[in-house]
């Protein structure tokens, strides 16, 4: 085996492929060491199918790995930024943020940790709210509705110069 990631060794494997095979053997993942039949070709490694197999094929070269990392980073960043822009408005803002983090988590460890933190925090918030009485739940819903209404009102007033209160008065005076 060679030290560099791209030069094949005597068996024709790169260092990255050998490390991946070693990790599968150590963790009990799919390999021929677990008593599986290596097949007629004698190849002990089992390729994953579906999306993961396709991504593994792209990651098998340095260029593919970097390109995939870049593309996943751009798509995930666009989703996260778009979701953060949508958060103050009624709609799926946080859902889009979490979807963007899930996309980023396929390639970046920090995004995986941040996504897990978000999941834990959401679960803790949901559990806390579930333990409260109806009055607290109603107050939380009312506070969220007032905040959403204020955001929509001031968003329309400041960006499009539309005053919803004035428009409502004008419609009622007809």
SVG drawing of the C-alpha trace seen along z (x, -y; Angstrom):
<svg xmlns="http://www.w3.org/2000/svg" viewBox="-69 -55 73 73">
<polyline fill="none" stroke="black" stroke-width="0.4" points="0.0,0.0 1.2,-3.5 0.8,-6.6 -0.7,-8.9 -4.4,-8.6 -4.3,-8.2 -1.5,-5.8 -2.5,-2.1 -0.5,0.5 0.4,4.0 -3.2,5.2 -4.4,2.1 -6.1,0.4 -5.5,-3.2 -4.8,-4.0 -8.3,-5.5 -9.9,-2.2 -7.7,-0.2 -8.5,-2.4 -12.2,-2.1 -11.9,1.7 -10.0,1.8 -12.6,-0.3 -15.4,2.0 -13.5,5.0 -13.0,3.4 -16.6,2.2 -18.1,5.4 -19.4,3.6 -19.9,5.3 -16.8,7.3 -15.8,10.9 -14.3,11.3 -17.7,11.8 -18.3,15.2 -19.9,14.0 -19.2,15.7 -16.8,13.4 -18.4,14.5 -16.9,16.0 -14.3,13.2 -13.0,13.6 -13.5,9.9 -14.3,9.6 -15.8,6.1 -19.5,5.6 -20.6,2.5 -23.5,0.6 -26.5,0.1 -28.7,-2.9 -27.8,-6.4 -25.0,-5.5 -23.3,-3.3 -23.6,-6.1 -22.0,-8.5 -19.3,-6.0 -18.5,-5.8 -18.2,-9.5 -16.1,-9.7 -13.7,-7.0 -11.6,-9.7 -10.1,-12.8 -11.7,-15.0 -15.1,-13.4 -14.7,-13.7 -13.9,-17.4 -16.6,-18.1 -19.2,-16.3 -18.2,-18.2 -18.4,-21.5 -21.8,-20.7 -23.3,-19.4 -21.9,-22.5 -23.5,-24.9 -26.9,-23.2 -26.9,-22.9 -25.8,-26.5 -28.6,-27.8 -31.2,-25.8 -30.0,-27.0 -29.8,-30.6 -33.1,-30.5 -34.7,-28.8 -33.2,-31.5 -34.7,-34.2 -38.1,-32.4 -37.9,-31.9 -39.6,-35.1 -42.4,-34.6 -45.3,-32.1 -44.2,-29.0 -41.7,-26.2 -38.6,-28.3 -37.2,-26.0 -38.1,-22.9 -36.0,-24.2 -33.1,-25.1 -33.1,-21.5 -33.3,-20.1 -30.3,-22.2 -28.4,-20.9 -29.3,-17.4 -27.9,-17.9 -24.7,-19.4 -24.5,-16.6 -23.9,-14.1 -20.5,-15.5 -19.6,-17.7 -19.1,-16.5 -19.8,-19.9 -23.2,-20.0 -24.0,-16.5 -23.2,-17.7 -25.3,-20.9 -28.2,-18.9 -28.1,-16.6 -28.0,-19.6 -31.0,-21.0 -32.9,-17.8 -32.1,-17.5 -33.2,-21.1 -36.4,-20.6 -37.2,-17.4 -36.5,-19.1 -38.7,-22.1 -41.5,-19.8 -41.2,-17.8 -41.2,-20.9 -44.3,-22.3 -46.0,-18.9 -45.6,-19.0 -47.2,-22.4 -50.9,-23.1 -53.3,-24.4 -52.9,-28.0 -49.1,-28.0 -49.7,-26.2 -52.4,-28.8 -50.1,-31.6 -47.2,-30.2 -49.5,-29.9 -50.8,-33.4 -47.3,-34.8 -46.2,-33.0 -49.3,-34.3 -48.7,-37.9 -45.1,-37.7 -46.0,-36.3 -48.6,-39.0 -46.2,-41.7 -43.5,-40.4 -46.0,-40.2 -47.4,-43.7 -44.0,-45.4 -42.5,-43.3 -45.2,-44.5 -45.2,-48.0 -41.4,-48.5 -40.7,-46.6 -43.8,-47.2 -45.2,-50.2 -48.5,-48.4 -50.3,-49.3 -52.6,-46.5 -54.5,-48.5 -55.2,-51.3 -56.2,-48.9 -58.6,-47.2 -60.2,-50.5 -60.6,-51.5 -62.3,-48.2 -64.6,-48.5 -65.6,-52.1 -67.0,-51.2"/>
</svg>
